[in-house]
């Protein structure tokens, strides 16, 4: 690994966010590989609360907790200029925290959420990468804030040195917005050994044993096709459908629970998730066919495959990248037929599924990122990066014209 490279993830969530995802998994993999890295939590009220309790940063894991800007609840009452100025003010504080950890000239920032864009003017990273892991809609907490996030994303696409995407279609969309932007696809992955260890542990007591179980783990939010869940449960009354994960107020939980064969278990600690997947006979991804869903490269599919489980999914990005190991259903009838097919052939291709998961382990993904980041730091890297003053120059200019130096 490269000791002189420092990867900084400007994350979309906190380190302890219940739905543990890509950024934390990559950070843990980089640490295992000996790669210097820092996880900067989202600039949120939750992060501020944790900072008051635990301090501004920690060494293990290497987490930094910045002060947030204005609460998002009042963003629509403020001008863009006010929001950006507040972000730059807090970024100066963040700069001091990061300066104690890294050499800015060998630092690469992975910007996961566009909310960080105005902060970048005060953070002199050597390279900035837009880590585009989902459609923008996933980051927007409320519809009325869409214009804010779109503006920040437009600025980020113009100013970043390169981009990493989780699906080829995301890359194509970015290239339409900025021709020549250096882009690489690094899909999601799985901690294969972490999931395989569940095979040696007891079955969760709240998962039925008396009949086949079709299971899902993940957020039960707007992208779930609830009419599909209901149709499948009605069509397969001899099966239990187990849904593990948090849901929002729009989810028709009570109506679907009334069917009698759908169980909602709520969120479970991430360390317990492999145990639930191990208890499923068939796993599925009942997403709707919205833009958010069809551009997703679901982590859960890799996790299902790590335990050798049959997988049925609605259309998601780059479905073909799963080598035929995730059965595709485009209509409700097709999904139900694939579920029945999978129940009849549960052991078919089990070894292939596990082998696929190992080839797509988070450690593999972490090494891909390291190689990409190292290449960006080479003198001739990013020939198509935008002509813009570097963050150091921007900072010096502001300081020299009356701004407060960090």
C-alpha positions as CSV (number, residue, x, y, z in Angstrom):
1,X,0.0,0.0,0.0
2,X,1.0,3.7,-0.4
3,X,2.0,5.3,2.9
4,X,2.4,8.7,1.3
5,X,-1.1,8.7,-0.1
6,X,-3.9,9.7,2.3
7,X,-7.5,9.0,1.3
8,X,-10.1,11.2,2.9
9,X,-13.7,10.2,2.6
10,X,-16.1,13.2,2.9
11,X,-19.0,10.9,3.9
12,X,-22.8,11.2,3.5
13,X,-23.5,9.7,6.9
14,X,-22.0,9.2,10.3
15,X,-19.6,6.3,11.1
16,X,-22.2,4.6,13.3
17,X,-25.1,5.1,10.8
18,X,-27.4,2.0,11.2
19,X,-27.4,1.1,7.5
20,X,-23.6,0.5,7.2
21,X,-22.6,1.0,3.6
22,X,-19.8,1.5,1.1
23,X,-17.8,4.3,2.6
24,X,-17.4,2.7,6.0
25,X,-16.7,-0.7,4.5
26,X,-14.0,0.8,2.3
27,X,-12.5,2.6,5.2
28,X,-12.2,-0.6,7.2
29,X,-10.7,-2.4,4.2
30,X,-8.1,0.4,3.8
31,X,-7.2,0.1,7.4
32,X,-6.8,-3.6,7.1
33,X,-4.5,-3.0,4.1
34,X,-2.4,-0.5,6.0
35,X,-3.6,2.4,3.8
36,X,-3.7,5.8,5.6
37,X,-7.3,7.1,5.5
38,X,-9.7,9.4,7.3
39,X,-13.5,9.2,7.5
40,X,-15.1,12.7,7.8
41,X,-18.6,12.4,9.0
42,X,-21.4,14.3,7.3
43,X,-21.8,17.9,8.6
44,X,-25.0,17.2,10.5
45,X,-26.6,17.8,13.9
46,X,-26.0,14.2,14.7
47,X,-22.3,14.7,14.0
48,X,-22.3,17.8,16.2
49,X,-24.0,15.9,19.1
50,X,-21.3,13.2,18.8
51,X,-18.6,15.8,18.8
52,X,-19.9,17.3,22.1
53,X,-19.9,13.8,23.6
54,X,-16.7,12.2,22.1
55,X,-14.6,15.1,20.8
56,X,-13.7,16.3,17.4
57,X,-11.9,13.2,16.2
58,X,-10.8,9.7,17.1
59,X,-7.8,7.6,16.2
60,X,-9.4,4.2,15.9
61,X,-11.3,4.3,13.8
62,X,-9.9,7.4,12.2
63,X,-13.1,9.6,12.3
64,X,-13.3,13.4,12.2
65,X,-16.5,15.1,13.3
66,X,-16.9,18.7,11.9
67,X,-19.2,21.3,13.1
68,X,-22.2,21.6,10.8
69,X,-23.5,24.7,9.0
70,X,-27.1,25.9,9.4
71,X,-29.7,23.1,10.1
72,X,-31.2,21.9,6.8
73,X,-34.6,22.8,8.1
74,X,-34.0,26.4,7.5
75,X,-32.0,26.2,4.2
76,X,-34.8,27.3,2.1
77,X,-35.1,30.5,4.1
78,X,-31.4,31.4,3.4
79,X,-29.7,32.5,0.2
80,X,-27.2,30.2,-1.5
81,X,-24.5,32.8,-0.7
82,X,-25.3,32.5,3.0
83,X,-25.2,28.8,3.0
84,X,-21.9,28.7,1.1
85,X,-20.3,31.3,3.4
86,X,-21.4,29.2,6.5
87,X,-19.8,26.1,4.9
88,X,-16.5,27.8,4.2
89,X,-16.4,29.1,7.8
90,X,-16.8,25.6,9.2
91,X,-14.4,24.2,6.6
92,X,-11.6,26.4,8.0
93,X,-12.1,24.6,11.3
94,X,-12.1,21.2,9.6
95,X,-8.9,22.1,7.8
96,X,-7.1,22.6,11.1
97,X,-8.3,19.1,12.2
98,X,-7.2,17.5,9.0
99,X,-3.8,19.3,8.9
100,X,-2.8,17.4,12.0
101,X,-3.4,14.1,10.1
102,X,-2.2,14.4,6.6
103,X,0.1,15.9,4.0
104,X,-2.2,17.9,1.8
105,X,0.0,17.5,-1.2
106,X,-0.5,13.7,-1.1
107,X,-4.2,13.8,-0.2
108,X,-7.1,12.6,-2.3
109,X,-10.7,13.5,-1.2
110,X,-13.6,11.2,-2.1
111,X,-16.6,13.5,-2.0
112,X,-19.6,11.2,-1.4
113,X,-22.3,13.9,-1.0
114,X,-22.5,17.1,-3.0
115,X,-23.3,18.9,0.3
116,X,-19.5,19.1,0.7
117,X,-18.9,21.2,-2.4
118,X,-18.7,24.7,-0.8
119,X,-16.4,23.3,1.8
120,X,-13.8,22.4,-0.8
121,X,-12.7,26.0,-1.3
122,X,-11.0,25.9,2.1
123,X,-9.7,22.3,2.0
124,X,-6.5,22.1,-0.2
125,X,-6.7,18.5,-1.2
126,X,-4.2,17.5,-4.0
127,X,-7.1,15.8,-5.9
128,X,-10.8,15.8,-5.5
129,X,-12.8,12.8,-6.7
130,X,-16.6,12.8,-7.0
131,X,-17.5,9.4,-5.4
132,X,-20.8,9.1,-7.2
133,X,-22.3,6.0,-5.6
134,X,-26.0,6.7,-6.2
135,X,-28.4,9.0,-8.0
136,X,-28.5,12.4,-6.5
137,X,-32.1,11.8,-5.2
138,X,-30.7,9.4,-2.5
139,X,-28.8,12.3,-0.9
140,X,-31.7,14.8,-0.8
141,X,-33.4,14.6,2.6
142,X,-36.6,16.5,1.6
143,X,-37.9,17.4,-1.9
144,X,-37.8,21.1,-1.3
145,X,-34.0,20.9,-1.0
146,X,-33.5,19.3,-4.4
147,X,-32.4,22.6,-6.0
148,X,-29.7,23.0,-3.4
149,X,-28.3,19.6,-4.0
150,X,-28.5,19.9,-7.7
151,X,-26.6,23.2,-7.6
152,X,-23.9,21.7,-5.4
153,X,-23.6,18.6,-7.6
154,X,-23.3,20.8,-10.8
155,X,-20.5,22.7,-9.2
156,X,-18.8,19.5,-8.0
157,X,-18.9,17.9,-11.5
158,X,-17.3,21.0,-12.9
159,X,-14.5,21.3,-10.3
160,X,-13.6,17.7,-9.5
161,X,-10.4,16.1,-10.9
162,X,-12.1,12.7,-11.6
163,X,-15.0,10.6,-10.6
164,X,-15.7,7.1,-9.4
165,X,-19.1,5.6,-10.1
166,X,-20.7,2.4,-9.0
167,X,-22.5,1.8,-12.3
168,X,-21.6,2.4,-15.9
169,X,-24.8,4.4,-16.5
170,X,-23.9,6.8,-13.7
171,X,-20.6,7.3,-15.6
172,X,-22.4,7.9,-18.9
173,X,-24.6,10.6,-17.3
174,X,-21.6,12.4,-15.8
175,X,-19.8,12.3,-19.2
176,X,-22.9,14.0,-20.7
177,X,-22.5,16.8,-18.2
178,X,-18.7,17.1,-18.6
179,X,-17.1,15.6,-21.5
180,X,-13.6,14.2,-20.9
181,X,-14.0,13.9,-17.1
182,X,-11.7,11.0,-16.0
183,X,-14.1,8.3,-14.7
184,X,-13.7,4.8,-13.5
185,X,-16.4,2.3,-12.4
186,X,-15.7,0.6,-9.0
187,X,-18.8,-1.3,-8.1
188,X,-20.0,-2.2,-4.6
189,X,-18.8,-5.3,-2.7
190,X,-19.1,-7.4,0.4
191,X,-17.0,-8.5,3.4
192,X,-17.2,-12.1,2.4
193,X,-15.6,-13.6,5.4
194,X,-17.8,-11.5,7.7
195,X,-20.9,-12.9,6.1
196,X,-19.7,-16.5,5.7
197,X,-19.1,-16.6,9.5
198,X,-22.9,-16.5,10.0
199,X,-23.1,-20.1,8.8
200,X,-21.5,-21.2,12.1
201,X,-24.0,-19.2,14.3
202,X,-27.5,-20.0,15.4
203,X,-30.5,-19.0,13.3
204,X,-32.2,-15.8,14.5
205,X,-35.2,-16.7,16.7
206,X,-37.5,-14.2,15.0
207,X,-37.2,-15.9,11.5
208,X,-39.7,-18.7,10.9
209,X,-38.5,-22.2,10.4
210,X,-41.7,-23.9,9.4
211,X,-41.9,-22.8,5.8
212,X,-39.7,-21.3,3.1
213,X,-38.4,-17.8,3.8
214,X,-38.0,-15.1,1.2
215,X,-36.0,-12.2,2.7
216,X,-34.8,-8.7,2.1
217,X,-32.4,-6.5,4.1
218,X,-32.0,-2.8,3.7
219,X,-33.8,0.5,3.8
220,X,-37.6,0.2,3.2
221,X,-37.9,3.6,1.7
222,X,-39.4,5.3,-1.4
223,X,-37.6,3.0,-3.8
224,X,-39.4,-0.2,-2.6
225,X,-42.1,-1.5,-4.9
226,X,-44.8,-2.1,-2.3
227,X,-47.3,-3.3,-4.8
228,X,-44.8,-6.0,-5.8
229,X,-44.3,-7.0,-2.2
230,X,-48.0,-7.3,-1.8
231,X,-48.5,-9.2,-5.0
232,X,-45.8,-11.7,-4.2
233,X,-47.1,-12.3,-0.7
234,X,-50.6,-12.9,-2.1
235,X,-49.3,-15.2,-4.8
236,X,-47.1,-17.3,-2.4
237,X,-49.1,-17.8,0.8
238,X,-47.1,-20.9,1.6
239,X,-44.0,-18.7,2.1
240,X,-42.9,-16.2,4.8
241,X,-41.6,-12.8,3.5
242,X,-39.2,-11.3,6.0
243,X,-38.2,-7.6,5.7
244,X,-35.3,-6.5,7.8
245,X,-34.6,-2.7,7.9
246,X,-36.0,0.7,8.9
247,X,-39.0,2.1,7.1
248,X,-40.4,5.6,6.6
249,X,-43.9,7.1,7.1
250,X,-44.9,6.4,3.5
251,X,-44.4,2.6,3.8
252,X,-47.8,0.8,3.9
253,X,-46.6,-1.5,6.7
254,X,-49.9,-2.2,8.5
255,X,-51.7,-3.0,5.2
256,X,-49.1,-5.5,4.1
257,X,-48.7,-7.1,7.6
258,X,-52.4,-7.8,7.5
259,X,-51.7,-10.4,4.7
260,X,-50.4,-12.6,7.5
261,X,-47.2,-13.9,5.8
262,X,-45.1,-10.7,5.7
263,X,-42.9,-10.0,8.8
264,X,-41.3,-6.6,9.4
265,X,-38.4,-6.9,11.8
266,X,-37.2,-3.3,11.7
267,X,-33.5,-2.3,11.8
268,X,-31.0,-4.7,13.1
269,X,-27.4,-4.1,14.1
270,X,-25.1,-4.6,11.1
271,X,-23.2,-7.4,12.9
272,X,-26.5,-9.3,12.9
273,X,-27.4,-8.8,9.3
274,X,-25.4,-11.9,8.0
275,X,-27.3,-14.1,10.5
276,X,-30.6,-13.0,8.9
277,X,-29.4,-13.5,5.3
278,X,-28.2,-17.0,6.3
279,X,-31.7,-17.8,7.5
280,X,-33.3,-16.9,4.2
281,X,-34.0,-19.5,1.5
282,X,-34.2,-16.9,-1.3
283,X,-33.2,-13.3,-1.2
284,X,-34.7,-10.6,-3.3
285,X,-34.5,-6.9,-4.2
286,X,-38.1,-5.6,-4.7
287,X,-37.2,-2.2,-6.0
288,X,-39.5,0.0,-8.1
289,X,-38.3,1.1,-11.5
290,X,-37.6,4.7,-10.6
291,X,-34.4,6.5,-11.6
292,X,-32.9,6.0,-8.1
293,X,-33.5,2.2,-8.3
294,X,-32.3,1.6,-11.8
295,X,-29.1,3.5,-11.2
296,X,-28.3,1.5,-8.0
297,X,-25.7,-1.2,-7.6
298,X,-27.1,-2.7,-4.5
299,X,-24.7,-3.8,-1.8
300,X,-27.3,-6.3,-0.6
301,X,-26.9,-8.4,-3.7
302,X,-23.2,-9.0,-3.0
303,X,-24.1,-9.8,0.6
304,X,-26.8,-12.3,-0.5
305,X,-24.3,-14.0,-2.9
306,X,-21.6,-14.2,-0.2
307,X,-23.8,-16.7,1.6
308,X,-24.6,-18.6,-1.6
309,X,-28.2,-17.6,-1.7
310,X,-30.4,-17.5,-4.8
311,X,-31.2,-13.9,-5.7
312,X,-34.1,-12.3,-7.5
313,X,-34.1,-8.7,-8.4
314,X,-36.0,-6.1,-10.3
315,X,-33.9,-4.0,-12.8
316,X,-31.0,-2.3,-11.2
317,X,-27.9,-0.8,-12.8
318,X,-25.5,-3.1,-14.6
319,X,-27.5,-6.2,-13.8
320,X,-25.4,-8.2,-16.2
321,X,-22.3,-7.5,-14.0
322,X,-23.7,-10.2,-11.6
323,X,-22.8,-12.9,-14.2
324,X,-26.4,-14.3,-14.3
325,X,-26.3,-15.1,-10.6
326,X,-29.1,-12.6,-9.8
327,X,-32.3,-13.6,-11.6
328,X,-34.0,-10.6,-13.2
329,X,-37.8,-10.0,-13.2
330,X,-39.1,-6.9,-15.0
331,X,-42.8,-7.4,-14.1
332,X,-44.6,-8.6,-11.0
333,X,-45.4,-11.9,-12.7
334,X,-41.8,-12.4,-13.8
335,X,-40.5,-11.7,-10.2
336,X,-42.9,-14.1,-8.7
337,X,-42.0,-16.8,-11.3
338,X,-38.3,-16.2,-10.5
339,X,-38.9,-16.6,-6.8
340,X,-40.7,-19.9,-7.3
341,X,-37.9,-21.1,-9.6
342,X,-35.3,-20.2,-7.0
343,X,-37.1,-22.0,-4.2
344,X,-37.0,-25.2,-6.4
345,X,-33.3,-24.9,-7.2
346,X,-31.7,-23.4,-4.0
347,X,-28.4,-25.2,-4.2
348,X,-27.9,-24.6,-7.9
349,X,-24.8,-22.4,-8.5
350,X,-24.1,-21.9,-4.8
351,X,-20.3,-22.3,-5.3
352,X,-20.4,-19.8,-8.2
353,X,-22.2,-17.3,-6.0
354,X,-19.6,-17.5,-3.2
355,X,-16.8,-17.3,-5.7
356,X,-18.3,-14.2,-7.2
357,X,-18.6,-12.6,-3.8
358,X,-14.9,-13.3,-3.0
359,X,-13.9,-11.8,-6.3
360,X,-15.9,-8.7,-5.4
361,X,-14.7,-8.4,-1.7
362,X,-14.3,-4.9,-0.2
363,X,-10.6,-5.5,0.0
364,X,-10.5,-5.8,-3.8
365,X,-12.5,-2.7,-4.1
366,X,-10.2,-0.9,-1.6
367,X,-7.2,-1.8,-3.7
368,X,-8.9,-0.5,-6.9
369,X,-9.5,2.8,-5.2
370,X,-5.8,3.0,-4.1
371,X,-4.6,2.3,-7.6
372,X,-6.9,5.0,-9.0
373,X,-6.0,7.6,-6.3
374,X,-2.2,6.9,-6.8
375,X,-2.6,7.4,-10.6
376,X,-4.3,10.8,-10.0
377,X,-1.3,12.0,-8.0
378,X,1.1,11.3,-10.8
379,X,2.4,14.5,-12.5
380,X,0.6,13.9,-15.8
381,X,-2.6,12.7,-14.3
382,X,-6.0,14.3,-15.1
383,X,-5.1,16.1,-18.3
384,X,-8.8,17.0,-18.7
385,X,-9.3,18.4,-15.2
386,X,-10.9,21.8,-15.3
387,X,-8.8,25.0,-15.4
388,X,-9.4,26.4,-12.0
389,X,-7.3,27.7,-9.2
390,X,-6.3,25.1,-6.7
391,X,-7.7,25.1,-3.2
392,X,-4.4,26.4,-1.8
393,X,-4.6,29.4,-4.2
394,X,-8.2,30.1,-3.4
395,X,-7.4,30.0,0.3
396,X,-4.3,32.3,-0.1
397,X,-6.4,34.7,-2.2
398,X,-9.1,34.9,0.4
399,X,-6.6,35.3,3.2
400,X,-4.8,38.1,1.4
401,X,-8.0,40.0,0.7
402,X,-9.1,40.2,4.3
403,X,-10.3,36.6,4.9
404,X,-9.3,34.9,8.1
405,X,-6.4,32.4,7.6
406,X,-7.0,28.9,8.9
